[in-house]
Amino acid sequence: MVDTASTGGLATIRTRIGANRRVQARLQRRSATVATDLGWEHVASVPLTTEGFDTPPSLTAAWLGQLELPEPVAPRRPGADPQWRVTIEETEWLDADQVNEAVKSHTPQPLLPRVVYLGHLKL
């Protein structure tokens, strides 16, 4: 068992999680020309790092990162500015199925991404 409260334990868990999982935050601005939910433009992104955990057995992770705004946004209640949002995306990298059974035992399986969480927070 890994001690999640120690610095060494946190580094071990970061390594284990990082072997097949990525979490990233993206800053997005609403497009002036596209009025649907597809009308968000990528402004900046940052990978998030694991900085702590809830007590076992849940091990709910706390992810941390910082995005730089290209222009000041006045402080207000979250969701009050419909022009900006932050999306959080968690991706797992899993072994892919082999196409040819004869090759399966001789070739390492490729890792392919799968989005397991995608959410957004309006600023």
GULORO-414558 format. One record per residue: x, y, z of N, C-alpha, C, O in turn; residue in one letter. Coordinates in nm, 3 decimals. Each point is the difference from the previous one (the first is absolute). Last residue first. Layout:
R/nu/nv/nw/cau/cav/caw/cu/cv/cw/ou/ov/ow/resn
R/X/Y/Z/X/Y/Z/X/Y/Z/X/Y/Z/A
...
This chain:
R/nu/nv/nw/cau/cav/caw/cu/cv/cw/ou/ov/ow/resn
R/-1.703/3.078/-1.685/0.061/0.102/0.086/-0.090/0.122/0.016/0.037/0.095/0.068/L
R/-0.134/-0.646/-0.157/-0.009/0.133/-0.059/0.058/0.101/0.099/-0.026/-0.006/0.120/K
R/0.133/-0.524/-0.187/-0.039/0.097/0.100/-0.001/0.137/-0.067/0.104/0.047/-0.046/L
R/-0.120/-0.616/-0.104/0.040/0.139/-0.019/-0.056/0.087/0.111/-0.103/-0.030/0.061/H
R/0.254/-0.527/-0.217/-0.093/0.093/0.063/0.046/0.142/-0.026/0.112/0.022/-0.044/G
R/-0.014/-0.583/-0.053/0.010/0.130/-0.063/-0.105/0.089/0.063/-0.120/-0.030/-0.006/L
R/0.369/-0.503/0.042/-0.071/0.110/0.064/0.022/0.127/-0.081/0.112/0.027/-0.044/Y
R/0.055/-0.439/-0.107/-0.086/-0.057/0.103/-0.075/0.107/0.078/-0.096/-0.030/0.071/V
R/0.368/-0.078/-0.574/-0.044/0.105/0.092/-0.097/-0.062/0.100/-0.100/-0.060/-0.039/V
R/0.509/-0.175/-0.235/-0.145/-0.007/0.019/-0.037/0.108/0.101/0.050/-0.001/0.113/R
R/0.411/-0.175/-0.453/-0.071/0.082/0.100/-0.150/-0.025/0.001/-0.061/-0.033/-0.101/P
R/0.475/-0.326/-0.013/-0.088/0.096/-0.065/-0.078/0.078/0.105/-0.036/-0.055/0.104/L
R/0.500/-0.289/-0.186/-0.087/0.067/0.097/-0.080/0.106/-0.074/0.055/0.083/-0.071/L
R/0.159/-0.566/-0.129/0.007/0.146/0.008/-0.092/0.053/0.110/-0.103/-0.061/0.030/P
R/0.355/-0.427/-0.029/-0.127/0.064/-0.034/0.016/0.152/0.010/0.062/0.050/0.094/Q
R/0.341/-0.398/-0.224/-0.065/0.067/0.114/-0.129/0.070/-0.046/-0.007/0.055/-0.109/P
R/0.194/-0.498/-0.132/0.002/0.145/-0.011/-0.063/0.063/0.124/-0.109/-0.040/0.041/T
R/0.136/-0.439/-0.126/0.133/0.049/-0.034/0.013/0.152/0.000/0.111/0.053/-0.006/H
R/-0.520/-0.326/0.085/0.099/-0.041/0.100/0.139/0.058/-0.027/0.085/-0.006/0.088/S
R/-0.460/0.102/-0.393/-0.029/0.040/0.138/0.111/-0.035/0.099/0.034/0.084/0.083/K
R/-0.094/-0.186/-0.570/0.098/0.102/0.040/-0.009/0.031/0.149/0.094/0.055/0.058/V
R/-0.398/-0.355/-0.270/0.133/-0.056/-0.019/0.109/0.095/0.047/0.108/-0.043/0.041/A
R/-0.575/0.173/-0.045/0.034/-0.090/0.111/0.142/-0.057/-0.013/0.065/-0.025/0.102/E
R/-0.259/0.502/-0.290/0.040/-0.130/-0.051/0.045/-0.089/0.117/0.096/0.035/0.069/N
R/-0.252/0.402/0.021/-0.079/-0.031/-0.120/0.026/-0.143/-0.045/-0.092/-0.069/-0.042/V
R/0.117/0.275/0.559/0.080/-0.033/-0.117/-0.093/-0.035/-0.117/-0.106/-0.058/0.020/Q
R/-0.009/0.398/0.403/-0.016/-0.135/-0.054/0.088/-0.018/-0.122/0.017/0.092/-0.080/D
R/0.129/0.256/0.467/-0.097/-0.014/-0.108/-0.009/-0.146/-0.044/0.093/-0.078/0.020/A
R/0.042/0.338/0.467/0.043/-0.092/-0.106/-0.110/-0.014/-0.103/-0.118/-0.015/0.034/D
R/0.120/0.473/0.240/-0.022/-0.144/0.020/0.056/-0.081/-0.115/0.015/0.049/-0.112/L
R/-0.043/0.460/0.381/0.070/-0.061/-0.113/-0.001/-0.150/0.024/0.064/-0.050/0.093/W
R/-0.392/0.490/0.077/0.074/-0.123/0.032/0.068/-0.048/-0.127/-0.054/0.015/-0.110/E
R/-0.137/0.496/0.283/0.019/-0.100/-0.105/0.078/-0.119/0.056/0.101/0.018/0.068/T
R/-0.400/0.464/0.073/0.080/-0.112/0.050/0.003/-0.108/-0.108/-0.104/-0.041/-0.050/E
R/-0.009/0.605/0.089/-0.009/-0.125/-0.075/0.094/-0.103/0.061/0.119/0.025/0.018/E
R/-0.380/0.491/0.053/0.090/-0.097/0.063/-0.023/-0.132/-0.071/-0.113/-0.048/-0.011/I
R/0.024/0.609/-0.100/-0.040/-0.140/-0.011/0.107/-0.086/0.068/0.119/0.030/-0.006/T
R/-0.302/0.510/0.036/0.113/-0.093/0.014/-0.057/-0.140/-0.013/-0.096/-0.035/0.067/V
R/-0.079/0.554/-0.252/-0.019/-0.121/0.078/0.132/-0.077/0.008/0.091/0.021/-0.080/R
R/-0.356/0.490/-0.100/0.117/-0.079/0.039/-0.042/-0.126/0.074/-0.100/-0.001/0.072/W
R/-0.214/0.335/-0.234/0.102/0.003/-0.106/0.120/-0.090/0.030/0.078/-0.030/-0.090/Q
R/-0.484/0.145/0.369/-0.020/-0.110/-0.095/0.106/-0.007/-0.111/-0.008/-0.086/-0.087/P
R/-0.030/0.264/0.611/0.058/0.047/-0.127/-0.009/-0.113/-0.101/0.081/-0.092/0.003/D
R/-0.243/0.023/0.435/-0.057/0.131/-0.034/0.055/0.055/-0.131/-0.061/0.089/-0.059/A
R/0.191/-0.501/0.301/-0.109/-0.017/-0.094/-0.061/0.132/-0.045/-0.085/0.002/-0.090/G
R/0.334/-0.008/0.556/0.026/-0.094/-0.110/-0.125/-0.021/-0.086/-0.110/-0.021/0.051/P
R/0.180/0.486/0.204/-0.051/-0.134/0.032/0.029/-0.094/-0.117/-0.022/0.038/-0.115/R
R/0.354/0.367/0.146/-0.146/-0.011/0.003/-0.038/-0.142/0.035/0.086/-0.087/0.012/R
R/0.368/0.446/-0.143/-0.056/-0.098/0.094/-0.152/0.007/0.001/-0.059/0.108/0.003/P
R/0.333/0.028/-0.448/-0.042/0.057/0.128/-0.055/-0.109/0.092/-0.070/-0.090/-0.046/A
R/0.446/0.032/-0.331/-0.143/-0.029/0.014/-0.039/0.049/0.138/0.057/-0.042/0.101/V
R/0.383/0.140/-0.471/-0.063/-0.005/0.133/-0.150/-0.033/-0.009/-0.070/0.047/-0.090/P
R/0.403/-0.244/-0.278/-0.048/0.134/0.034/-0.068/-0.010/0.136/-0.048/-0.107/0.038/E
R/0.254/-0.271/-0.213/0.062/0.092/-0.094/-0.044/0.145/0.023/0.064/0.094/-0.049/P
R/-0.007/-0.502/0.423/-0.102/0.067/-0.082/0.069/0.098/-0.095/0.092/0.071/0.041/L
R/0.101/-0.539/0.190/0.017/0.144/-0.009/-0.108/0.058/-0.092/-0.019/-0.049/-0.111/E
R/0.037/-0.412/0.440/-0.016/0.054/-0.135/0.017/0.151/0.005/-0.049/0.067/0.091/L
R/0.187/-0.527/0.230/-0.029/0.143/-0.008/-0.003/0.045/-0.145/0.094/-0.026/-0.076/Q
R/-0.154/-0.450/0.426/0.062/0.063/-0.115/-0.039/0.146/-0.002/-0.093/0.041/0.070/G
R/0.004/-0.559/0.209/0.035/0.141/0.008/0.066/0.047/-0.128/0.081/-0.071/-0.060/L
R/-0.408/-0.346/0.333/0.084/0.036/-0.115/0.022/0.150/0.001/-0.090/0.076/0.036/W
R/-0.061/-0.500/0.316/-0.007/0.145/-0.020/0.100/0.034/-0.110/0.120/-0.026/0.014/A
R/-0.394/-0.465/0.107/0.120/0.081/-0.024/-0.033/0.148/-0.010/-0.108/0.038/-0.046/A
R/-0.093/-0.494/0.310/-0.042/0.105/-0.092/0.116/0.098/-0.015/0.051/0.053/0.099/T
R/-0.091/-0.491/0.162/0.112/0.057/-0.077/-0.046/0.097/-0.109/0.053/-0.001/-0.111/L
R/-0.286/-0.327/0.449/-0.049/0.066/-0.121/0.111/0.051/-0.090/-0.009/-0.013/-0.122/S
R/0.018/-0.227/0.574/0.028/-0.072/-0.124/-0.038/0.076/-0.127/0.026/-0.050/-0.109/P
R/0.236/0.299/0.412/-0.041/-0.130/-0.054/-0.130/-0.044/0.066/-0.026/0.040/0.113/P
R/0.116/0.485/-0.146/0.042/-0.116/0.077/-0.046/-0.130/-0.064/-0.109/-0.007/-0.057/T
R/0.200/0.416/-0.262/-0.088/-0.019/0.113/0.051/-0.123/0.076/0.085/-0.073/-0.050/D
R/0.267/0.352/-0.244/-0.106/-0.100/-0.004/-0.085/0.007/0.124/0.045/0.042/0.107/F
R/0.343/0.268/-0.445/-0.044/-0.057/0.127/-0.116/-0.094/-0.020/-0.055/-0.014/-0.109/G
R/0.292/0.243/-0.248/0.061/0.069/0.114/-0.044/-0.055/0.135/0.052/0.042/0.103/E
R/-0.004/-0.132/-0.680/-0.062/-0.052/0.121/0.071/0.062/0.120/0.122/-0.013/0.013/T
R/-0.157/0.263/-0.499/0.078/-0.097/0.076/-0.077/-0.042/0.124/-0.080/0.077/0.054/T
R/-0.035/0.132/-0.584/-0.020/0.007/0.145/0.081/-0.109/0.067/0.015/-0.110/-0.053/L
R/0.046/0.402/-0.433/-0.020/-0.131/0.062/-0.015/0.018/0.151/0.068/0.084/0.060/P
R/-0.214/0.291/-0.428/0.104/-0.036/0.096/-0.028/-0.142/0.050/-0.114/-0.034/0.031/V
R/-0.034/0.450/-0.437/-0.022/-0.127/0.070/0.118/-0.027/0.092/0.109/0.054/-0.019/S
R/-0.394/0.361/-0.307/0.118/-0.049/0.071/-0.033/-0.135/0.063/-0.117/-0.032/0.021/A
R/-0.174/0.240/-0.346/0.086/0.114/0.029/0.130/-0.048/0.064/0.109/0.044/-0.038/V
R/-0.551/-0.237/-0.291/0.108/-0.032/0.093/0.091/0.121/0.017/0.045/0.058/-0.098/H
R/-0.577/-0.042/-0.035/0.135/0.005/-0.055/0.102/-0.026/0.109/-0.009/0.054/0.110/E
R/-0.548/-0.161/-0.222/0.100/0.036/0.100/0.138/-0.010/-0.062/0.032/-0.100/-0.066/W
R/-0.516/-0.011/-0.103/0.064/0.128/-0.023/0.093/0.045/0.110/-0.008/0.114/0.046/G
R/-0.296/-0.504/-0.082/0.124/-0.024/-0.074/0.080/0.129/-0.019/0.112/-0.003/-0.052/L
R/-0.549/-0.011/0.249/0.100/-0.045/0.096/0.133/-0.036/-0.068/0.101/-0.018/0.068/D
R/-0.396/0.382/-0.324/-0.030/-0.129/0.063/0.108/-0.036/0.101/0.096/0.075/0.019/T
R/-0.098/0.320/-0.321/-0.087/0.016/0.117/-0.031/-0.131/0.072/-0.065/0.004/0.105/A
R/0.462/0.244/-0.427/-0.069/-0.129/0.013/-0.079/0.000/0.130/0.058/0.004/0.108/V
R/0.209/0.379/-0.234/-0.071/-0.037/-0.123/-0.078/-0.131/0.008/-0.088/-0.024/-0.083/T
R/0.379/0.229/0.426/-0.096/0.105/-0.035/-0.088/-0.041/-0.119/-0.104/0.061/-0.023/A
R/0.338/-0.397/0.399/0.017/0.060/-0.132/-0.107/0.105/-0.025/-0.116/-0.017/0.040/S
R/0.315/-0.133/0.450/-0.112/-0.022/-0.093/0.026/0.076/-0.130/0.040/0.116/0.001/R
R/0.354/-0.314/0.314/-0.078/0.122/-0.017/-0.110/-0.029/-0.102/0.024/-0.066/-0.101/R
R/0.323/-0.237/0.464/-0.069/0.018/-0.127/-0.081/0.130/0.002/-0.051/0.042/0.104/Q
R/0.463/-0.369/0.160/-0.072/0.126/0.004/-0.060/0.023/-0.138/0.070/-0.010/-0.101/L
R/0.078/-0.465/0.358/0.007/0.087/-0.119/-0.082/0.126/0.025/-0.114/-0.007/0.045/R
R/0.374/-0.447/0.229/-0.096/0.110/0.002/0.022/0.086/-0.124/0.113/0.023/-0.042/A
R/-0.006/-0.574/0.187/0.044/0.129/-0.053/-0.114/0.100/0.008/-0.117/-0.035/-0.012/Q
R/0.326/-0.496/0.150/-0.107/0.096/0.025/0.052/0.135/-0.045/0.112/0.039/0.032/V
R/0.012/-0.604/-0.106/0.035/0.141/-0.011/-0.125/0.082/0.033/-0.111/-0.035/-0.039/R
R/0.331/-0.514/0.073/-0.108/0.097/0.020/0.054/0.142/-0.010/0.108/0.030/0.050/R
R/0.145/-0.460/-0.042/-0.111/-0.023/-0.093/-0.114/0.102/0.010/-0.109/-0.024/-0.051/N
R/0.539/0.041/0.292/0.031/-0.105/-0.097/-0.112/-0.021/-0.101/0.025/-0.042/-0.112/A
R/-0.042/0.341/0.501/0.051/0.056/-0.124/0.034/-0.103/-0.106/0.015/0.035/-0.117/G
R/-0.152/-0.162/0.560/-0.112/0.061/-0.072/0.046/0.049/-0.136/-0.069/-0.019/-0.099/I
R/0.402/-0.155/0.380/-0.096/-0.105/-0.037/-0.117/0.057/-0.080/-0.040/-0.058/-0.102/R
R/0.354/0.362/0.278/0.063/-0.083/-0.104/-0.098/-0.107/-0.047/-0.013/-0.023/-0.121/T
R/-0.118/0.290/0.484/0.005/0.080/-0.123/0.056/-0.082/-0.116/-0.053/0.005/-0.111/R
R/0.063/-0.200/0.537/-0.134/-0.003/-0.057/-0.006/0.084/-0.127/-0.067/-0.039/-0.096/I
R/0.471/0.041/0.334/-0.028/-0.135/-0.050/-0.136/-0.006/-0.068/-0.014/-0.057/-0.108/T
R/0.135/0.455/0.329/0.078/-0.017/-0.124/-0.025/-0.137/-0.062/-0.010/-0.012/-0.122/A
R/-0.184/0.099/0.540/-0.065/0.080/-0.103/0.073/-0.014/-0.133/-0.063/-0.011/-0.105/L
R/0.258/-0.190/0.479/-0.123/-0.070/-0.037/-0.075/0.073/-0.110/-0.052/-0.063/-0.092/G
R/0.433/0.266/0.282/0.037/-0.117/-0.081/-0.121/-0.077/-0.048/-0.003/-0.048/-0.113/G
R/-0.066/0.407/0.411/0.046/0.051/-0.129/0.038/-0.115/-0.093/-0.033/0.003/-0.118/T
R/-0.337/-0.097/0.498/0.142/0.033/-0.009/0.035/0.050/-0.140/-0.070/-0.030/-0.097/S
R/-0.369/-0.129/0.227/0.028/0.124/0.072/0.146/0.042/-0.013/0.033/0.116/0.027/A
R/-0.228/-0.528/-0.203/-0.038/0.116/-0.081/0.029/0.132/0.069/-0.004/0.105/-0.065/T
R/0.207/-0.618/0.078/-0.037/0.104/0.094/-0.030/0.128/-0.078/0.092/0.068/-0.045/D
R/-0.138/-0.592/-0.131/0.076/0.124/-0.012/-0.053/0.102/0.099/-0.121/0.019/0.011/V
R/0.135/-0.588/-0.025/-0.085/0.118/0.000/0.089/0.124/0.000/0.104/0.003/0.066/M
